[in-house]
Amino acid sequence: MEDLHDKVAFVTGGASGIGFALGHALAEAGARVMLADIEKNALDDAVKTFAGGNLPEVRGIVCDVSDYQAVERAARVTIDAFGKVHIVCNNAGVGGRSGADGISLQDWRWVIDINLMGVVHGVRAFLPHLTSHGEGGHIVNTASMAGFLPGTGFGPYTATKFAVVGLSEALRAELAPQGIGVSVLCPGWVRTRITESRRNWPKEYGEPPPPRPGLLDQHIAELVRTGMEPSAVAALTLAAIRNNELYVFTHPHMRPPLETRVENFLAAYRKLGPAPQEKQA
Ligand SMILES: NC(=O)c1ccc[n+]([C@@H]2O[C@H](COP(=O)([O-])OP(=O)(O)OC[C@H]3O[C@@H](n4cnc5c(N)ncnc54)[C@H](O)[C@@H]3O)[C@@H](O)[C@H]2O)c1
């Protein structure tokens, strides 16, 4: 989707961090934008920052992506408000962290419900519309480099981000014939509020797990604090939408560990001996 002018975009997690930057970049490119977020006050503040400028219309809707009915409702409101939707950014996510020994099932469910099911809900709620209006569309799912490189002590987060990468790859092949592009955003550390994710812990999940002050959390907080600017991540994402690219990688220094991972796969496979087609050649 080369020209984003007069297109309509829906961005979840739009009140903060990467989602807010995506909303901004899309509006600057000429798209009208619906920011969706669970945090009403932050959302209102985010929408206010667009008021009075020369950018296209930006609105906000409170929406919990883990609740399918809420996402479906947000899709209806967005279509009613703007007529059509062309770009869906399933970006809302939380940074669950727990070692295998300490993680509660509620913690697992919270991270999966938002990071994975939130993406599933966004795809399901918008896909019939994207494919029906005939103007093409693009879906951006926010995964992470944790979708390729597992983080020790981040089992649930890693599991959801691997799932989002896999889902995006499968969707891309499936939706290409219908003119719908799919990108998966895979950033490394970005300067956002991700380490404060538990601010949105819902009471339905019971008591939030206690904070785990320790060196690992301090180290992560520092990596996020000194991470890439969300606006730089958003700029790379817009380029991927325009060029219809599957993978949006953002952090060059993470390429070597990714190469090591791929080499490890190949080394394990080579133990089986040559593939049948290699034997024939
Ligand atoms: N910051 C990083 O280093 C980093 C790295 C890789 C991937 N990511 C991914 O980027 C995405 C955005 O996170 P961020 O870093 O901008 O963090 P952030 O906390 O600054 O923003 C996340 C936004 O999602 C919203 N949100 C949380 N739960 C929600 C729900 N149930 N429904 C709707 N909105 C909800 C929050 O209110 C917040 O506005 C996430 O998917 C995260 O996993 C972040």
The ligand as a Tripos MOL2 file, in Angstrom:
@<TRIPOS>MOLECULE
LIG
   44    48     1     0     0
SMALL
NO_CHARGES

@<TRIPOS>ATOM
      1 N1          9.2750   -1.6040   24.2780 N.am      1 LIG1
      2 C1          9.9780   -2.6190   23.8210 C.2       1 LIG1
      3 O1         11.1980   -2.7550   24.1020 O.2       1 LIG1
      4 C2          9.3220   -3.6220   22.9050 C.ar      1 LIG1
      5 C3         10.1460   -4.5120   22.1850 C.ar      1 LIG1
      6 C4          9.5580   -5.4360   21.3460 C.ar      1 LIG1
      7 C5          8.1820   -5.4840   21.1960 C.ar      1 LIG1
      8 N2          7.4010   -4.6220   21.9110 N.ar      1 LIG1
      9 C6          5.9460   -4.7290   21.7230 C.3       1 LIG1
     10 O2          5.4340   -3.4780   21.3420 O.3       1 LIG1
     11 C7          4.0340   -3.4150   21.6350 C.3       1 LIG1
     12 C8          3.7070   -2.0750   22.2710 C.3       1 LIG1
     13 O3          4.3250   -1.9850   23.5460 O.3       1 LIG1
     14 P1          5.1170   -0.6900   24.0250 P.3       1 LIG1
     15 O4          6.5330   -1.0850   24.1740 O.co2     1 LIG1
     16 O5          4.7700    0.4800   23.1850 O.co2     1 LIG1
     17 O6          4.5590   -0.5570   25.5180 O.3       1 LIG1
     18 P2          3.6140    0.5550   26.1950 P.3       1 LIG1
     19 O7          3.2860   -0.0100   27.5420 O.co2     1 LIG1
     20 O8          4.2780    1.8850   26.1400 O.co2     1 LIG1
     21 O9          2.3400    0.5840   25.2700 O.3       1 LIG1
     22 C9          1.4310   -0.5050   25.2560 C.3       1 LIG1
     23 C10         0.0120    0.0490   25.1380 C.3       1 LIG1
     24 O10        -0.8840   -1.0600   25.0960 O.3       1 LIG1
     25 C11        -1.9760   -0.7580   25.9440 C.3       1 LIG1
     26 N3         -2.6380   -1.9880   26.3990 N.ar      1 LIG1
     27 C12        -2.2190   -2.8650   27.3610 C.ar      1 LIG1
     28 N4         -3.1220   -3.8260   27.5350 N.ar      1 LIG1
     29 C13        -4.1280   -3.5850   26.6440 C.ar      1 LIG1
     30 C14        -5.3420   -4.2390   26.3190 C.ar      1 LIG1
     31 N5         -5.7340   -5.3540   26.9860 N.pl3     1 LIG1
     32 N6         -6.1270   -3.7210   25.3500 N.ar      1 LIG1
     33 C15        -5.7590   -2.5910   24.7040 C.ar      1 LIG1
     34 N7         -4.6310   -1.9130   24.9650 N.ar      1 LIG1
     35 C16        -3.8210   -2.4140   25.9140 C.ar      1 LIG1
     36 C17        -1.3690    0.0390   27.0870 C.3       1 LIG1
     37 O11        -2.3490    0.7820   27.7990 O.3       1 LIG1
     38 C18        -0.3660    0.8990   26.3470 C.3       1 LIG1
     39 O12        -0.9540    2.1070   25.9160 O.3       1 LIG1
     40 C19         3.7660   -4.6330   22.5290 C.3       1 LIG1
     41 O13         3.1480   -5.6510   21.7500 O.3       1 LIG1
     42 C20         5.1500   -5.0730   22.9750 C.3       1 LIG1
     43 O14         5.2040   -6.4410   23.2730 O.3       1 LIG1
     44 C21         7.9330   -3.7020   22.7450 C.ar      1 LIG1
@<TRIPOS>BOND
     1     1     2 1
     2     2     3 2
     3     2     4 1
     4     4     5 ar
     5     4    44 ar
     6     5     6 ar
     7     6     7 ar
     8     7     8 ar
     9     8     9 1
    10     8    44 ar
    11     9    10 1
    12     9    42 1
    13    10    11 1
    14    11    12 1
    15    11    40 1
    16    12    13 1
    17    13    14 1
    18    14    15 2
    19    14    16 1
    20    14    17 1
    21    17    18 1
    22    18    19 2
    23    18    20 1
    24    18    21 1
    25    21    22 1
    26    22    23 1
    27    23    24 1
    28    23    38 1
    29    24    25 1
    30    25    26 1
    31    25    36 1
    32    26    27 ar
    33    26    35 ar
    34    27    28 ar
    35    28    29 ar
    36    29    30 ar
    37    29    35 ar
    38    30    31 1
    39    30    32 ar
    40    32    33 ar
    41    33    34 ar
    42    34    35 ar
    43    36    37 1
    44    36    38 1
    45    38    39 1
    46    40    41 1
    47    40    42 1
    48    42    43 1
@<TRIPOS>SUBSTRUCTURE
     1 LIG1         1 GROUP 0 **** ****
